[in-house]
Each structure stands twice: as structure tokens, then as C-alpha cells.
Amino acid sequence: MSTEDIHKEVEKRKGIWSLGIRYGFYTVLMMFVFNFLMGMTGMVGNPMIYSLIYLILGAEIFFAQKTYRNEHHGLINYGKAFKLGMVVSGFFALSLALLVYVGTKFADPQALTQMVEQMRSALEAQGLDDDQIDVYMQSIQAFFTPESLFICSLVILSLIGLMMSLVISAFNKR
């Protein structure tokens, strides 16, 4: 392999990473705008509305792959499209998981306590007895730590990004 071929390969790899991180950053910014709008309109906590975040992530993966394809003479194979999708979703997942960790550990540590109390109230409203509620609450409190939320957010968002990348890459390859 000549020096020129090595430089071309490095540029190709750098292109996927820099483009993926850029579109991952765009996705994080769009998520902030989305959350701000949800707060302004009073729709915070509506799970159907928040599922639109996944639509935003999918659109960003699609546009990142399309941009790469346009920059490379209309060609992108499945592997590169998939890798680019994973870089976008990985950056998004890591950023969001870090925000969840910082938010629950430092910015608003009482948020977790409030969530646990809301769950207790919901269980009481269902008519469960105190022993059953105590068992549920022990398992819930073990899960609701900043560290476990960080890990779960990272894993779940990465898996969602993996599935989206698999599907979207199939449509974008050429």
C-alpha cells in the first residue's frame, strides 16, 4: 500500500468520524430545543410526544449518511452507512447518558426521590398492600441511582441507534 493510499484511507475514516460526531451533535442540539419546547407548552412527561426524539435521531442518521454519500460521488456501502449511523447514535447516546447522570447526580438530586415517590403513589392508587409496595420500592430504589440510569440510558439508546442504523443503512446504501 502506497503512502497516498494510506492518506486516502485515513481521510475516509476521519470523514466518517467527523461527520458522525457533527450529526450526533446536531441531534443533541435538536433534543435540547425539543425539550425546551415541551417545557414551554406544558407537555413534559407525555411519553408519546417524547417518542419523537427517536424520529429526530433516525432523521439525523439518514441525513448524515446522505451527506456522506453526496460527498463521495453518490456512493456509500452498507458497512460505511452502518458505521456512520452508529457514530451518530453513539455520540447521541453518550451525550444524553452524561446529561442524565449530571442532572440526577449534581443538578437536581431530588428528582430521583420525587420519581420514586410518584411511583409509590401510583402503586398505592392501584390498591396494592404495603408489603407488595415495599418489595417493589426496594427494587425500584436499587435501580434509580445516577450511575444505573447512566448505564441504562447508554445501553438502551445505543441499542435503539443500532437498530435504526441497520434499517436506515439498508435504504441509503448505493
C-alpha positions, 0 to 999 in steps of 0.5 A: 500500500502506497503512502497516498493510499494510506492518506486516502484511507485515513481521510475516509475514516476521519470523514466518517468520524467527523461527520458522525460526531457533527450529526450526533451533535446536531441531534443533541442540539435538536433534543435540547430545543425539543425539550425546551419546547415541551417545557414551554407548552406544558407537555413534559412527561407525555411519553408519546410526544417524547417518542419523537426524539427517536424520529429526530435521531433516525432523521439525523442518521439518514441525513448524515449518511446522505451527506456522506454519500453526496460527498463521495460521488453518490456512493456509500456501502452498507458497512460505511452507512452502518458505521456512520449511523452508529457514530451518530447514535453513539455520540447521541447516546453518550451525550444524553447518558452524561446529561442524565447522570449530571442532572440526577447526580449534581443538578437536581438530586431530588428528582430521583426521590420525587420519581420514586415517590410518584411511583409509590403513589401510583402503586398505592392508587392501584390498591396494592398492600404495603408489603407488595409496595415495599418489595417493589420500592426496594427494587425500584430504589436499587435501580434509580441511582445516577450511575444505573440510569447512566448505564441504562440510558447508554445501553438502551439508546445505543441499542435503539441507534443500532437498530435504526442504523441497520434499517436506515443503512439498508435504504441509503446504501448505493 
